[in-house]
Amino acid sequence: MDPAEYLAIIPLLIYGIGLTDLLSEWKRIFDKEDRYLLYVIYTIILTEVAIYNVVIYVDLVNSFPEQTYGQYLAHLLPPILFMMVVNVFTPNKGSKTEAYFMENIRLILVLLAVFVGSHFFYSFNEPADHYIRRGLMIVLLLATAYFKKQWLMYLIAGIWLTGVIMRSSLVVT
C-alpha cells in the first residue's frame, strides 16, 4: 500500500462514518407522518456534500507523505467538522423531525459554515471562483443561523443546487 493511501484511510473513514449516519436518516424522508421538507432537502445536501468532499480529497492524498504530522492532523479537521454537523443534524430516536431540526438549526448552520470555512486551508484542484462562492456561502450560512428565516434556508438549497450543476462536469481523477 502506498503511504498516501495509508494516510488517507482515517479522513476517508471519518467521512464514511458521517455518511453512514446520514444515510440512516433517509428513512425519515419516507415517513409520511414525520416528514419535513427542509429536513429532507438538507439531508440530500449533506449527503452530496460528503460525497463531493471524498472526491476532492483525492487532490490532498498525494501530498500526504511530504507533510508533517501536524499538517496531517490539520487535514482531519474538515472530516471531523462534517461528522459534528451530521451528529447535530440527525435527530434522536423518537424526536419529531421538524421540532428537532428547527430547535438545532442555528448550531447546524454555524457548524456547516465552519466546515465550509475549513476548506480555505487547502488547495484543491478547483477553479478560483470556488473560493469566492465558498466565502459568500459562509456569510449566508451565518446570516441564516442568526435570522433563522426559512426563505434563507431555501436560498441556500438553491445555491447548493446551482453548485451541484456546476460541479457535475468535474473530472474525477
Number of C-alpha atoms within 10 A of each C-alpha: 5 8 12 16 14 12 15 19 12 13 21 18 13 18 23 17 15 23 21 13 16 21 15 10 18 15 10 18 18 11 10 8 10 13 16 17 12 17 22 16 15 17 21 16 16 20 18 15 17 19 14 14 16 17 14 16 18 18 17 15 18 15 11 19 15 11 10 10 11 8 11 17 11 13 21 16 16 21 24 16 21 23 23 16 22 24 15 16 24 21 18 11 7 6 12 15 23 16 12 16 20 14 11 16 20 19 16 22 23 19 23 22 22 18 21 19 16 16 16 12 11 12 9 15 13 12 8 9 9 12 14 10 13 16 16 12 19 19 13 18 24 20 16 21 21 14 10 16 11 12 10 16 19 14 13 18 17 12 13 16 13 12 13 16 11 10 12 9 8 14 8 8 7
